[in-house]
Amino acid sequence: MLGLCLVAALPLRAQPSPSPETIVARAREAARTDRNAESAHLFREAIAADPSRREELLLELTDQMTYSGESRAAIPLYREVLVRKSLSAGDKRRAVSGLALALSWNDQLDEALRIYAGLVSEDPGSFEARRDAARILSWRGRHRAARAKLAALVAERPDDSETAVLLAQAERWSGRPDLASAMLRGLLSRHPDHLVAGRLLRELEILQRPRSKAGGNVSNQSDGLGIATAWIGHDATYDGGLSEAGAMVEQVRYLPDPGKGEDIRVWRPGLRGRHRFGDSWEANASASVDLIRPTGAGPSRDVLTFDAWGTYWPGDTVRLDAGLKRATFDNTKSQLLGVAALTGSLSCDVTPSERVVLKARGDYGDLTDGNRRTGWSAEGSYRILHRPRLAIGVRYSGFAFADQLDGGYFNPKRYQSLVATAHAWGTIASRVEWDVEGNWGREFVVPDGDKPTWGVGGKLTWRPGEALEIKGWGGHFDSRQASSAGFARSWIGASMGARW
């Protein structure tokens, strides 16, 4: 016992700190086993213990920072490495490649692509540089161009799993889930334990399951009209995701304030379908019957409605749409009169870069009450932030009627609006997506004059499971002012969809 007490009374000897050489060895071992965050921490510790080795170790530290979630902080360090005159050719190419990767992960895709193009120009046979350049093309929305380059690389190295996964992603993003699934199944037949390929294939398989959905929306207007909508539907997917068909039943209730009209209930059973014809063409169509049933003395009516459009993608930067639509109007008087509009439309979307979107629309419609309507719009937006994503822009729109009638719908001789727009979106954790849009500007109405207008709306999407999706949304539009009645509408809604 006395011996134990004497031993306990002896001072504890401090453990010697590891030498910088030992810390560097541990950092490199962590890097070899993809423990990148640990490796970056150890390289920092080694530099702190021996600052004279900073130049020697900086490139290794920066590489590990890039792969451990610190790619933004790695960018200036890569640039610091690249200004050294003593840098070897091998380290220079490694630093240039690392810089391009870090830039691409921080949405600086133009500079990243220029760097990869330079690497390919210096060494046309570099498989990695050609693959990374194709990856950037895909991230910029140039999926067809990326697919062509990645397909050539897969043919060159059929067993390169990273290239096969990139090709499958580009095929999926360009609307070809059938090709993406085939590519991933082929990869998994050779590498059954490939985690990324397995996850992507499962996502595609879930998206091709039958889907049931239900939801509702409630809106209130400044004219005293409330509108309550509920729907339920079911869709099935065919041809490896190229085709869809489904049915839906919707009920709409028009609830005006007392003394401002009678309640109307509309049942809307319908069918819908979609088919993708290769890389360039897609057709969508839906058809329904509006069963208009007033609760008072108004006549019941059955009105055929439909919406059909075709889409053509001549390349990665242009989308063209042509459509034909027949629809009723969201007000009680038009419903009681059975007024519907048959409208043809054309639109063009251009994306010169992943940040810029330009849109133009035009339409012409004949109404069943003898009126005619011509509409147009043009808008452009530029994305100024990557995380979260934020785009700002401007939108000009307008329409004109041939006659001013009393059919219940908004029927000025001419309407124009010019608004500034903002759109932000992103994710919360991994299961919740958010999306907010707003606009503010002025509208010019003949014969009512001009007034300010603004609107805001938002949506949350929650995926608690891989096959379940819950959405909620709401918004408000307002063009009222003290000297003019104007118009305002608020709305809120929710939906749920499940795949079986």
Number of C-alpha atoms within 10 A of each C-alpha: 6 7 8 8 9 9 11 10 9 8 7 8 6 6 6 6 9 10 12 19 12 12 21 19 16 17 26 21 14 18 20 11 9 14 16 22 19 19 28 25 15 22 26 20 16 24 20 13 16 13 14 10 13 15 13 12 16 18 22 18 26 26 26 27 25 24 19 16 14 16 23 16 13 23 20 13 19 25 13 14 20 19 10 11 7 9 13 10 9 9 14 18 14 16 23 21 21 22 28 27 25 27 22 22 17 15 18 15 22 16 14 25 22 13 20 24 18 15 20 19 13 10 12 12 11 12 14 15 21 20 23 23 25 28 24 24 22 24 18 21 20 22 26 18 15 24 22 13 18 26 17 12 20 19 11 11 13 13 13 13 19 15 22 24 21 23 29 28 25 29 23 18 17 19 18 20 24 17 18 26 24 14 19 26 16 14 23 18 10 11 15 12 11 16 11 14 26 16 12 18 21 15 14 18 14 15 18 22 17 17 19 19 18 18 18 18 18 17 18 18 17 14 14 12 20 20 20 18 18 18 18 18 18 19 19 18 19 15 12 18 21 18 18 19 18 18 18 19 17 19 17 21 20 22 20 20 13 10 6 12 14 19 20 23 23 21 20 21 18 19 18 19 18 20 19 19 13 10 15 15 15 19 18 18 18 19 19 22 19 24 17 22 20 20 12 11 8 15 13 19 17 14 18 16 19 17 18 18 18 18 18 17 15 12 13 19 16 15 17 16 18 18 18 18 18 20 19 19 16 14 19 24 17 17 28 19 16 20 19 20 21 19 20 19 18 17 18 17 19 16 19 14 14 17 17 16 18 17 17 18 17 18 18 18 20 18 17 14 15 11 16 18 20 18 19 18 18 18 19 20 21 18 17 13 13 15 12 12 14 20 21 19 18 17 20 17 18 18 20 20 19 15 13 14 15 11 20 16 16 13 19 17 17 19 21 18 20 21 21 18 21 19 20 19 18 15 16 10 7 9 13 16 16 18 17 18 18 19 20 21 18 16 20 17 18 13 10 13 10 17 17 17 22 19 19 18 18 18 18 18 19 18 17 12 9 13 15 16 18 18 18 18 18 18 18 18 19 18 20 16 12 6 7 12 11 17 14 17 18 18 18 18 18 18 18 18 18 18 18 12
